[in-house]
Amino acid sequence: MSLDYASLTKTIAALTDGETDEVALMATLACEIHHADDRFDWTGFYRVTEPGLLKIGPYQGGHGCLQIPFDKGVCGAAACTGEVQLVPDVDAFPGHIACASSTRSEIVLPVRNAAGEIIAVLDIDSDQPDAFTEEDTKGLSAILSSVFSR
């Protein structure tokens, strides 16, 4: 069963209407997205806090890595390239950072502000192999764009 992105998009739009604080927006999205699908074991943001460095932001699930350089792991690849990283098997991803040993697959999406600058990445981990689809890429990308690029 796939996630109802239309419904999730409406819920998030209602909850974030008028809010401009990026951390408040990230906290709300992390919570809503995390609880929307049983595939999602860890859902959170890593914020760009200085050139070439991501630091943990709002998240749901067990603890995450505190910081990730752009040249490390799946999150770093998304931040560095500006492209969605859809990883069906984290063990096959060169340089994967194992913040949780249970993670089997991952999707990481760049988060851009209205000026098009990457301000963070949204990282979602699953304990299931090959848990994420192109539908997830499209649905999550649309949500991020509607919230952070306005």
GIPE-V416301 format. One record per backbone hydrogen bond with DSSP energy under -0.5 kcal/mol. CO is the residue of the C=O (numbers start at 1). NH is the residue of the N-H. E is the energy in kcal/mol with one decimal. If there is no record, write none. Layout:
CO NH E
CO NH E
This chain:
3 5 -1.5
4 8 -2.2
5 9 -2.7
6 10 -1.8
7 11 -2.3
8 12 -2.6
9 13 -2.4
10 14 -2.2
11 15 -2.3
12 16 -2.1
13 17 -0.9
16 19 -2.2
21 25 -2.2
22 26 -2.7
23 27 -2.5
24 28 -2.0
25 29 -2.6
26 30 -2.8
27 31 -1.9
28 32 -2.6
29 33 -2.9
30 34 -2.1
31 35 -2.0
33 36 -1.2
34 37 -0.8
37 40 -1.4
39 41 -0.9
42 125 -2.7
43 60 -2.5
44 123 -3.5
45 57 -2.8
46 121 -2.0
47 49 -0.8
47 55 -2.7
50 53 -2.2
52 70 -2.2
53 49 -1.7
53 50 -1.0
54 68 -2.6
55 47 -3.1
58 45 -2.2
60 43 -2.2
66 56 -2.4
68 54 -2.5
69 72 -2.0
72 76 -1.2
73 77 -1.8
74 78 -2.1
75 79 -2.3
76 80 -2.8
77 81 -2.6
78 82 -2.0
84 86 -0.6
85 87 -0.7
85 108 -2.2
86 88 -0.6
87 106 -2.4
88 130 -2.8
89 92 -1.6
90 93 -1.4
92 94 -0.6
93 96 -1.9
95 73 -0.9
96 98 -0.6
97 99 -1.4
100 103 -1.3
104 90 -2.5
105 126 -2.4
106 87 -3.1
107 124 -2.7
108 85 -2.8
109 122 -3.0
110 112 -0.5
111 119 -2.8
111 120 -1.2
113 116 -2.2
117 113 -2.2
117 119 -0.6
119 48 -2.6
120 111 -2.9
121 46 -2.2
121 123 -0.6
122 109 -2.6
123 44 -2.5
124 107 -2.3
125 41 -2.6
125 42 -1.4
126 104 -3.2
126 105 -1.8
128 131 -0.8
133 137 -1.7
134 138 -2.5
135 139 -2.8
136 140 -2.8
137 141 -2.1
138 142 -2.2
139 143 -1.8
140 144 -2.6
141 145 -2.5
142 146 -2.3
143 147 -1.7
144 148 -2.8
145 149 -1.6
